[in-house]
């Protein structure tokens, strides 16, 4: 499977299983399944939050965080797409399925680069999969849990 096919697969799989707020069991299981074979430390520092820390080695002391939202919206999907929501009344209508897909693809890239080209990545990388963005609560829980501080993050990126 090419990287583009993998990315498309992630996005469509996640689009099919939209979940709301902090109630994200299928989404979390999917993300954990993609991260499981990668050389990262997966943690759950707050409710429904998934973090994956990649140690770049070779003296990397600081980290860059890459954040993706996980929650969907309470909207009935009527797209007719073959990968449409399987959860009535819920839909990834805001792009969070794409955000997660891009972060998962980036995580597989970071993993492969660290393994195949030691020293090529100079900073540790923390992937943060945030719940409850649509209700403005998930980020608060992450900050309170020290997600960025605990990994020495001094730079962060996100999409929205």
N, C-alpha and C positions, 0 to 999 in steps of 0.2 A: 504494500500500500504506500503510495506517495505521501509526502507531508501534507499536500493540499487535500488529498482524499481522507487522510486521518483527521484533519481539522474539520472538514465537512461532516464526517461521521460523528465527531464529538458534538458539534453544534446541533445536528439533527437528533441525535440521541437525547441530548439535554432538552431540546425543544419539546419533545414528546412527554416529558415528565415535569412540567412546571409545578412548583410548590410555593407556598406563601410564607412570608415573614421568617419565623424561626423553625417552622415545621417542614424540614427539608430532608427526610430520611432517604428517599431515593436519590436525590441530588448528591447528598454527602456520600452515599455508597458508590455512586458512579465516579465521583472525583477520587475517592480513596482507591477504587479499582484501577484507575489510570495511573495513580501515583505509586501504587504498591510495588511494581517492579523497578522503580527508579531509586537511585542512591540518594535518598533524602530522608529527613526525619519528619514524619507527619505527626502533628499535634492538634489538639482541640482546646485551645486556651480559654474559650468562652462558649456558651451554648450555641450549637449549630455552626460554629466557626471551624474552618479547616485551614491549617497552615502547613506548608511544606518548605523546610529549610535545606538548602543545598550548600554544603561547605566546599568552597572553592580551593581550600588547602593553601599551601605555599604562602603562609603568612597573611592571608586575607583576614582582616580584623573587623572590617565594616561590612554592612550589607545594603543591598538595594531591594526594596519591596516592590512587588508587582501585585496589584489588588484587582480582584474581579468580584462582582456582585453575583449572588446566587438566586435571589428570590424573584418570583414572577408577579403578575398582576391578576386580580380577580375579574378576568374578562373572558367571556366565552369566545373560543376561536372558531372562525367561520371561513378560514382560508381555503379549505379543501386540499391542502398540501398532503402528500403521502406521509409526511413526518409530523402531522398536526398533533396538538395536545391530546393526550389520552386521559387527561384529568378534567372532567366537565367543570366549566366555570373558571378555569385557570389557564393562563397563557403567558408565554414569554413574548410580550408585546413591546418590551422596552430594550431588548437587545442583550439581556443578561446571559442568555444561552450563548450568544456570540462572544461575550466577554470571558465566560468560563472556558469556552473552546479555545480561544486565543491564549489564555493563560496556561491551559493544559498543554497546548502545542509548544509554547515557550518553555515549559517545564521539561518536556521531553528533549527539546533542543539543548537546554542547559545541562541536563543529565548526560546526554551524548557527548557534548563538548568537554565537560569535566573528565569523562572517562577516556575519550579518544585523544584529547589534546591537553594534557595536564599543564596548568599554568596559563592557559589561554584566557580564562576568565579570572580576573584579578580581584573580584569582590564576591562575597557570599551573596546568595540570592534567596529571598523569602517570598514565597507565593502565599497570598492571603485571599481566601475565598470567604467573602463577607455575607452573612445572612441579613435579612431585615433592612435592606437599604430603602425599600419603598415606603417603609413606615418610620424611617429616620431613627432607628434604634440600634442597629447592628454595629455601626461604627463606634458608638458610645461604649458598648460592651467590650469591643476590641481594645479601645484605648484604656479603659479601666483594667483590663487584663494584662496590660503592658506588652501587647503583641509587638509593637515596633521597638520599644525600649529593650526588651529581653533579647532581641537578636542584633542589637547595635545597628539598627537601620538609620542611615543618615540621608537617604534619598529614596523616593517612592514614586511609582507611576501607577496610573489607573486609566480606565476608559469609561466614559459615560457621556 
